[in-house]
Amino acid sequence: MKNHLKLALILLTCMVISSCAALRLPQLDKLAIGMDKNSAITAIGKKPDAVVGAKQYPGGNVEVLQYVTGVNANGRPEVSWLFFYNDKLVQFGRPTGNWQYDADAIAQNNGSK
């Protein structure tokens, strides 16, 4: 019985340690404005956790990717959004909560009406 308990504890410990690798946080400090989308994802070191939204404008497309960057004191995930205009990184950071408003501003600042 004691050996079964030890084995279960060892297996549980291994599962917890290996699951931590999946929770690796993105490396946003490696980003630079102007990077193309594939280079930005490669620099961050993981695929996005979600696509927040995408919108087409006369002058191009805006796509917004989301990465979980940590957990706050309340246990809720903290996120960052990456804004790409025509597959180039033009803005990133904590979200304002309204990706469409930000996307409209990005398109307007880049020549779309």
C-alpha positions as CSV (number, residue, x, y, z in Angstrom):
1,M,0.0,0.0,0.0
2,K,2.8,2.4,0.9
3,N,4.5,1.7,-2.5
4,H,1.3,2.5,-4.4
5,L,1.0,5.8,-2.5
6,K,4.6,6.7,-3.3
7,L,4.1,5.8,-7.0
8,A,1.0,7.9,-7.2
9,L,2.7,10.8,-5.6
10,I,5.7,10.5,-8.0
11,L,3.4,10.3,-11.0
12,L,1.4,13.3,-9.8
13,T,4.6,15.3,-9.3
14,C,5.7,14.5,-12.8
15,M,2.4,15.5,-14.3
16,V,2.5,18.9,-12.5
17,I,6.0,19.6,-13.5
18,S,5.4,18.7,-17.2
19,S,2.2,20.8,-17.3
20,C,4.2,23.9,-16.3
21,A,5.9,23.8,-19.6
22,A,2.6,24.2,-21.3
23,L,1.9,27.4,-19.3
24,R,5.1,29.1,-20.5
25,L,4.4,32.8,-20.7
26,P,4.9,34.7,-24.0
27,Q,8.1,36.8,-24.4
28,L,6.6,40.1,-25.4
29,D,9.9,41.9,-24.8
30,K,11.2,40.3,-28.0
31,L,8.6,42.1,-30.1
32,A,9.3,45.2,-32.3
33,I,6.8,47.4,-34.2
34,G,6.9,46.6,-37.9
35,M,7.6,42.8,-37.5
36,D,5.5,40.6,-39.7
37,K,3.0,38.3,-38.0
38,N,5.0,35.1,-38.5
39,S,8.2,36.7,-37.1
40,A,6.3,38.1,-34.1
41,I,4.7,34.7,-33.3
42,T,8.2,33.1,-33.6
43,A,9.8,35.7,-31.4
44,I,7.1,35.3,-28.7
45,G,7.8,31.6,-28.6
46,K,4.2,30.3,-28.7
47,K,1.1,30.5,-30.8
48,P,-1.6,33.0,-29.8
49,D,-4.1,31.9,-27.2
50,A,-7.0,33.4,-29.2
51,V,-7.8,35.6,-32.2
52,V,-9.8,38.5,-30.7
53,G,-11.0,39.8,-34.0
54,A,-10.2,40.8,-37.5
55,K,-11.6,43.6,-39.7
56,Q,-11.2,44.5,-43.4
57,Y,-10.8,48.1,-44.4
58,P,-10.3,49.7,-47.9
59,G,-6.6,50.0,-47.3
60,G,-5.9,46.7,-45.6
61,N,-6.8,44.3,-42.8
62,V,-6.5,44.5,-39.0
63,E,-6.1,41.3,-37.1
64,V,-5.9,41.2,-33.3
65,L,-4.2,38.3,-31.5
66,Q,-4.4,37.6,-27.7
67,Y,-1.8,36.1,-25.4
68,V,-2.2,35.3,-21.7
69,T,0.7,37.1,-20.0
70,G,0.1,36.2,-16.4
71,V,-2.5,35.9,-13.6
72,N,-3.6,38.8,-11.4
73,A,-4.2,38.7,-7.7
74,N,-7.8,37.7,-8.2
75,G,-6.7,34.6,-10.1
76,R,-7.9,36.0,-13.5
77,P,-5.7,35.9,-16.5
78,E,-3.9,39.0,-17.7
79,V,-3.8,39.3,-21.4
80,S,-2.0,41.4,-24.1
81,W,-3.3,42.1,-27.6
82,L,-1.2,42.3,-30.7
83,F,-2.6,44.4,-33.5
84,F,-1.4,43.6,-37.1
85,Y,-2.2,45.9,-40.0
86,N,-1.6,44.1,-43.3
87,D,0.4,41.5,-41.4
88,K,2.7,44.0,-39.8
89,L,2.7,44.6,-36.0
90,V,1.6,48.1,-35.3
91,Q,0.5,48.0,-31.7
92,F,0.6,45.7,-28.7
93,G,-0.1,45.8,-25.0
94,R,-2.9,45.4,-22.5
95,P,-6.3,45.7,-24.1
96,T,-8.6,48.7,-23.8
97,G,-11.5,46.3,-24.0
98,N,-12.7,47.5,-27.4
99,W,-10.7,45.9,-30.2
100,Q,-13.0,47.3,-32.9
101,Y,-12.4,50.9,-31.8
102,D,-8.7,50.3,-31.7
103,A,-8.8,48.6,-35.1
104,D,-10.7,51.6,-36.6
105,A,-8.0,54.0,-35.2
106,I,-5.2,51.9,-36.5
107,A,-6.8,51.7,-40.0
108,Q,-7.4,55.4,-40.0
109,N,-3.8,56.2,-38.9
110,N,-2.6,54.0,-41.7
111,G,-4.5,55.7,-44.5
112,S,-7.8,53.8,-44.6
113,K,-11.1,55.6,-44.5
